[in-house]
Amino acid sequence: MFFGYHVLWPQGFNGHFEWPSALIALAAAVALFRYKLGVIQVLMTCALAGLGVHLLQN
C-alpha cells in the first residue's frame, strides 16, 4: 500500500494520478497471473516501459 500510494500519487492525494504507472502495474499483473511469465522478465519489461515513459515526458 505504501509503495502503491507513492507511485500512483507522487505528490500525495492532492496531486495528479500517475496513469502511466497504473497501466504498467496492470500490465505486469496480467503478465504474471494470466500469462505466467517470470518475475524477472516482467520486472525488466516494466523497468524499460517506465524508462520509456519518463524519457517521453521530459
GROMACS elastic network, one bead per residue, 0.5 to 0.9 nm:
[ bonds ]
;  ai    aj funct       b0    kb
    1     4     6  0.51107   500
    1     5     6  0.59910   500
    1     6     6  0.86220   500
    2     5     6  0.52384   500
    2     6     6  0.63663   500
    2     7     6  0.86886   500
    3     6     6  0.52787   500
    3     7     6  0.60974   500
    3     8     6  0.84982   500
    4     7     6  0.51126   500
    4     8     6  0.58243   500
    4     9     6  0.80603   500
    5     8     6  0.54491   500
    5     9     6  0.56853   500
    5    10     6  0.75225   500
    5    12     6  0.77077   500
    5    13     6  0.84875   500
    6     9     6  0.53897   500
    6    10     6  0.50021   500
    6    11     6  0.78193   500
    6    12     6  0.72576   500
    7    10     6  0.56514   500
    7    18     6  0.73638   500
    7    21     6  0.68879   500
    7    22     6  0.84393   500
    8    12     6  0.87369   500
    8    16     6  0.85350   500
    8    17     6  0.57734   500
    8    19     6  0.73789   500
    8    20     6  0.88092   500
    8    21     6  0.63143   500
    8    22     6  0.65205   500
    9    12     6  0.50673   500
    9    13     6  0.59864   500
    9    14     6  0.82779   500
    9    15     6  0.64393   500
    9    16     6  0.63364   500
    9    17     6  0.52271   500
    9    18     6  0.60967   500
   10    13     6  0.83272   500
   10    15     6  0.72336   500
   10    16     6  0.78586   500
   10    17     6  0.79377   500
   10    18     6  0.75654   500
   11    14     6  0.68888   500
   11    16     6  0.72087   500
   11    17     6  0.88684   500
   12    15     6  0.54394   500
   12    16     6  0.80456   500
   12    17     6  0.89306   500
   13    16     6  0.74119   500
   13    17     6  0.79734   500
   16    19     6  0.89349   500
   17    22     6  0.86822   500
   18    21     6  0.56473   500
   18    22     6  0.65740   500
   19    22     6  0.50399   500
   19    23     6  0.61987   500
   19    24     6  0.86252   500
   20    23     6  0.51569   500
   20    24     6  0.61782   500
   20    25     6  0.85954   500
   20    50     6  0.79598   500
   20    53     6  0.72504   500
   21    24     6  0.51328   500
   21    25     6  0.61323   500
   21    26     6  0.85866   500
   21    50     6  0.74140   500
   21    53     6  0.89572   500
   22    25     6  0.51030   500
   22    26     6  0.61430   500
   22    27     6  0.86100   500
   23    26     6  0.50341   500
   23    27     6  0.61022   500
   23    28     6  0.85163   500
   24    27     6  0.50930   500
   24    28     6  0.61267   500
   24    29     6  0.86802   500
   24    46     6  0.63551   500
   24    49     6  0.73110   500
   24    50     6  0.75529   500
   25    28     6  0.50081   500
   25    29     6  0.62352   500
   25    30     6  0.86906   500
   25    46     6  0.79223   500
   26    29     6  0.51247   500
   26    30     6  0.62805   500
   26    31     6  0.86042   500
   27    30     6  0.51252   500
   27    31     6  0.60824   500
   27    32     6  0.85797   500
   27    46     6  0.84635   500
   28    31     6  0.50384   500
   28    32     6  0.60779   500
   28    33     6  0.85392   500
   28    42     6  0.62155   500
   28    43     6  0.78623   500
   28    45     6  0.86033   500
   28    46     6  0.69984   500
   29    32     6  0.51765   500
   29    33     6  0.59741   500
   29    34     6  0.78326   500
   30    33     6  0.54042   500
   30    34     6  0.51686   500
   30    35     6  0.67982   500
   30    36     6  0.85274   500
   31    34     6  0.57745   500
   31    35     6  0.50193   500
   31    36     6  0.62956   500
   31    37     6  0.57928   500
   31    38     6  0.85395   500
   31    42     6  0.70071   500
   32    35     6  0.59585   500
   32    37     6  0.51753   500
   32    38     6  0.68640   500
   32    39     6  0.70117   500
   32    42     6  0.72421   500
   33    36     6  0.53619   500
   33    37     6  0.77844   500
   34    37     6  0.83422   500
   36    39     6  0.88961   500
   37    40     6  0.86661   500
   37    41     6  0.69439   500
   37    42     6  0.67610   500
   38    41     6  0.53106   500
   38    42     6  0.62424   500
   38    43     6  0.85605   500
   39    42     6  0.51465   500
   39    43     6  0.59382   500
   39    44     6  0.85416   500
   40    44     6  0.60813   500
   40    45     6  0.85021   500
   41    44     6  0.52957   500
   41    45     6  0.61820   500
   41    46     6  0.86184   500
   42    45     6  0.50823   500
   42    46     6  0.60535   500
   42    47     6  0.84843   500
   43    46     6  0.51658   500
   43    47     6  0.60764   500
   43    48     6  0.86564   500
   44    47     6  0.50403   500
   44    48     6  0.62512   500
   44    49     6  0.85942   500
   45    48     6  0.51911   500
   45    49     6  0.61537   500
   45    50     6  0.86030   500
   46    50     6  0.60152   500
   46    51     6  0.84785   500
   47    50     6  0.50908   500
   47    51     6  0.61482   500
   47    52     6  0.85635   500
   48    51     6  0.50196   500
   48    52     6  0.60922   500
   48    53     6  0.86167   500
   49    52     6  0.50381   500
   49    53     6  0.62170   500
   49    54     6  0.85939   500
   50    53     6  0.50930   500
   50    54     6  0.61036   500
   50    55     6  0.85942   500
   51    54     6  0.50394   500
   51    55     6  0.61233   500
   51    56     6  0.85655   500
   52    55     6  0.51726   500
   52    56     6  0.61438   500
   52    57     6  0.86424   500
   53    56     6  0.51523   500
   53    57     6  0.61884   500
   53    58     6  0.88187   500
   54    57     6  0.52615   500
   54    58     6  0.64659   500
   55    58     6  0.54335   500
